[in-house]
Amino acid sequence: MTLRKALADAVQRATSRAVTQEGAGWCLASVTAVYADGTVDINTGRGPIQKVRRLRAYSPVVGDVVKADFNADGNWLIAGALAP
């Protein structure tokens, strides 16, 4: 591998990582724990996330598949569960 190719690959990896980390979006996740303070733990394709806030109208149970929204600041929100 040439130095130019190695540098181009490194720049592409760094750019991809930055876009993924700093972008807002959503994903599907499964609920792994439910707390009385209005938060849940979830498992996403990115890994486990602890103490995620949920909407008040939604009462999750462990095992629910949920839509999780996230923003560039690292904040997460559970909007509700998918229908079984």
ROKE-103060 format. One record per residue (C-alpha): x, y, z; residue number from 0; chain; residue in one letter. Coordinates in steps of 0.05 Angstrom, whole numbers. Layout:
% ROKE-103060
[pt [X, Y, Z], NUM, "A", "A"]
...
% end
This chain:
% ROKE-103060
[pt [0, 0, 0], 0, "A", "M"]
[pt [28, 68, -18], 1, "A", "T"]
[pt [33, 125, 30], 2, "A", "L"]
[pt [-19, 164, -10], 3, "A", "R"]
[pt [-69, 106, -7], 4, "A", "K"]
[pt [-57, 97, 68], 5, "A", "A"]
[pt [-69, 171, 80], 6, "A", "L"]
[pt [-132, 172, 37], 7, "A", "A"]
[pt [-159, 111, 75], 8, "A", "D"]
[pt [-144, 144, 142], 9, "A", "A"]
[pt [-180, 208, 122], 10, "A", "V"]
[pt [-240, 169, 98], 11, "A", "Q"]
[pt [-245, 130, 164], 12, "A", "R"]
[pt [-238, 193, 205], 13, "A", "A"]
[pt [-291, 229, 165], 14, "A", "T"]
[pt [-339, 170, 170], 15, "A", "S"]
[pt [-329, 166, 245], 16, "A", "R"]
[pt [-340, 241, 254], 17, "A", "A"]
[pt [-405, 241, 214], 18, "A", "V"]
[pt [-431, 181, 252], 19, "A", "T"]
[pt [-415, 210, 320], 20, "A", "Q"]
[pt [-438, 282, 306], 21, "A", "E"]
[pt [-500, 268, 266], 22, "A", "G"]
[pt [-572, 264, 291], 23, "A", "A"]
[pt [-616, 206, 273], 24, "A", "G"]
[pt [-655, 147, 298], 25, "A", "W"]
[pt [-648, 72, 306], 26, "A", "C"]
[pt [-685, 12, 331], 27, "A", "L"]
[pt [-666, -15, 400], 28, "A", "A"]
[pt [-689, -65, 450], 29, "A", "S"]
[pt [-706, -46, 522], 30, "A", "V"]
[pt [-662, -82, 573], 31, "A", "T"]
[pt [-683, -47, 637], 32, "A", "A"]
[pt [-740, 0, 660], 33, "A", "V"]
[pt [-733, 51, 717], 34, "A", "Y"]
[pt [-785, 89, 757], 35, "A", "A"]
[pt [-753, 156, 740], 36, "A", "D"]
[pt [-777, 154, 668], 37, "A", "G"]
[pt [-714, 124, 638], 38, "A", "T"]
[pt [-696, 58, 606], 39, "A", "V"]
[pt [-633, 21, 586], 40, "A", "D"]
[pt [-631, 0, 513], 41, "A", "I"]
[pt [-587, -42, 468], 42, "A", "N"]
[pt [-574, -13, 399], 43, "A", "T"]
[pt [-532, -32, 340], 44, "A", "G"]
[pt [-481, 17, 368], 45, "A", "R"]
[pt [-480, -18, 435], 46, "A", "G"]
[pt [-516, -10, 501], 47, "A", "P"]
[pt [-542, 59, 523], 48, "A", "I"]
[pt [-561, 71, 596], 49, "A", "Q"]
[pt [-614, 117, 626], 50, "A", "K"]
[pt [-649, 140, 563], 51, "A", "V"]
[pt [-710, 185, 573], 52, "A", "R"]
[pt [-777, 162, 547], 53, "A", "R"]
[pt [-841, 198, 529], 54, "A", "L"]
[pt [-891, 201, 586], 55, "A", "R"]
[pt [-947, 167, 547], 56, "A", "A"]
[pt [-905, 104, 535], 57, "A", "Y"]
[pt [-898, 50, 588], 58, "A", "S"]
[pt [-842, 4, 566], 59, "A", "P"]
[pt [-828, -67, 586], 60, "A", "V"]
[pt [-763, -105, 579], 61, "A", "V"]
[pt [-759, -136, 510], 62, "A", "G"]
[pt [-798, -81, 474], 63, "A", "D"]
[pt [-768, -60, 407], 64, "A", "V"]
[pt [-768, 16, 407], 65, "A", "V"]
[pt [-751, 75, 362], 66, "A", "K"]
[pt [-693, 114, 393], 67, "A", "A"]
[pt [-677, 184, 370], 68, "A", "D"]
[pt [-608, 215, 383], 69, "A", "F"]
[pt [-574, 281, 369], 70, "A", "N"]
[pt [-503, 305, 361], 71, "A", "A"]
[pt [-497, 324, 434], 72, "A", "D"]
[pt [-506, 251, 454], 73, "A", "G"]
[pt [-578, 259, 479], 74, "A", "N"]
[pt [-625, 200, 468], 75, "A", "W"]
[pt [-701, 196, 470], 76, "A", "L"]
[pt [-748, 136, 465], 77, "A", "I"]
[pt [-811, 154, 426], 78, "A", "A"]
[pt [-849, 89, 436], 79, "A", "G"]
[pt [-851, 15, 420], 80, "A", "A"]
[pt [-864, -18, 353], 81, "A", "L"]
[pt [-928, -58, 347], 82, "A", "A"]
[pt [-919, -133, 361], 83, "A", "P"]
% end
